[in-house]
Amino acid sequence: MKSPFATLASIVFFAGLVGVIYLIRTEIVVNYRFERDYLQLWQLADKSSTIPAKQKYIAEFVAKLKAGNEHGEFATHDAVWLRTPNNSFEGNLAAVETLSGRLTEIQQMAPSSFEYNTAIQQITAQEQGEAHYMLNVLKGCYVLQNYPAVWRWIQAVVGIGSALMAVVGAAVWLSCRDN
């Protein structure tokens, strides 16, 4: 006769396994959807070699972020608590908008001027330096709003819990089977 612990252990194991598989699948989906809906525009701007092309993609990026925010696709902050302007959606959107405004200003400058070259260096530094954190905050706001199970520390808690369930369930099942 099968032990009731063996049945319970197999249920716990499979529940943990389903949890781990769910997290992996959801992480893949959220990365794809964020890139498809938003991030690709930033990446195309980053790859563009002319100011008008950069401006076009950044303007589209800002418009998509605003539209997504109006449709409730972004949390107000990339934080559940300890919220700051630095981890807010609005603060980071404002930073992207300043970049868009700066690109508009640069288009009015003569490409051979000192001001133009200085501005290009500033834009490049902003794109390569602070952009990584800013994009992470925007993505974090998206993930927290739409897929909270795979957002930052929540994902760690759910993942560790699911993995522990799978390991403990398997261990108990194996020990019951040996008896």
QUITA-V641478 format. One record per residue. N is the residue number from 0. RES is the residue in one small letter. PHI is phi as a letter, one per 20 degrees, with the letter a starting at -180 (999 if undefined). OMEGA is omega in whole degrees, 0 to 359 (none if undefined). Layout:
n	res	phi	omega
N	RES	PHI	OMEGA
N	RES	PHI	OMEGA
//
This chain:
n	res	phi	omega
0	m	999	182
1	k	f	179
2	s	f	176
3	p	f	177
4	f	f	179
5	a	f	178
6	t	f	179
7	l	f	180
8	a	f	179
9	s	f	176
10	i	f	179
11	v	f	179
12	f	g	182
13	f	f	176
14	a	f	177
15	g	f	179
16	l	f	177
17	v	f	178
18	g	f	179
19	v	f	179
20	i	f	178
21	y	g	181
22	l	f	180
23	i	f	180
24	r	f	182
25	t	f	177
26	e	f	178
27	i	f	181
28	v	f	183
29	v	f	178
30	n	f	179
31	y	f	184
32	r	f	179
33	f	f	179
34	e	f	182
35	r	f	187
36	d	e	187
37	y	c	192
38	l	f	181
39	q	g	180
40	l	f	177
41	w	f	181
42	q	f	177
43	l	f	176
44	a	f	180
45	d	f	181
46	k	f	184
47	s	f	183
48	s	d	178
49	t	d	180
50	i	f	178
51	p	g	179
52	a	f	176
53	k	g	182
54	q	f	180
55	k	g	182
56	y	f	178
57	i	f	178
58	a	f	177
59	e	f	178
60	f	f	179
61	v	f	180
62	a	f	179
63	k	f	178
64	l	f	180
65	k	f	179
66	a	f	177
67	g	f	179
68	n	f	178
69	e	f	179
70	h	e	176
71	g	m	181
72	e	e	182
73	f	c	171
74	a	f	181
75	t	f	181
76	h	b	172
77	d	e	182
78	a	a	175
79	v	e	174
80	w	b	187
81	l	l	180
82	r	f	179
83	t	c	174
84	p	f	181
85	n	f	178
86	n	d	179
87	s	e	177
88	f	f	183
89	e	f	180
90	g	f	180
91	n	f	173
92	l	f	178
93	a	f	178
94	a	f	178
95	v	f	180
96	e	f	178
97	t	f	176
98	l	f	178
99	s	f	178
100	g	f	179
101	r	f	178
102	l	f	177
103	t	f	178
104	e	f	184
105	i	f	181
106	q	f	180
107	q	e	183
108	m	e	175
109	a	f	183
110	p	g	181
111	s	e	184
112	s	e	177
113	f	f	180
114	e	f	180
115	y	f	181
116	n	f	177
117	t	f	180
118	a	f	178
119	i	f	179
120	q	f	178
121	q	f	179
122	i	f	180
123	t	f	179
124	a	f	180
125	q	f	180
126	e	f	185
127	q	e	184
128	g	e	187
129	e	f	186
130	a	f	183
131	h	g	180
132	y	f	181
133	m	g	179
134	l	f	176
135	n	f	178
136	v	f	179
137	l	f	178
138	k	f	179
139	g	f	177
140	c	f	178
141	y	f	182
142	v	f	181
143	l	f	181
144	q	f	189
145	n	d	185
146	y	c	187
147	p	g	180
148	a	f	179
149	v	d	178
150	w	e	172
151	r	k	187
152	w	f	177
153	i	f	178
154	q	f	179
155	a	f	180
156	v	f	180
157	v	f	181
158	g	f	179
159	i	f	178
160	g	f	179
161	s	f	180
162	a	f	178
163	l	f	178
164	m	g	181
165	a	f	182
166	v	f	181
167	v	f	178
168	g	g	179
169	a	f	181
170	a	f	179
171	v	f	180
172	w	f	179
173	l	f	179
174	s	f	177
175	c	f	182
176	r	f	180
177	d	f	182
178	n	e	none
//
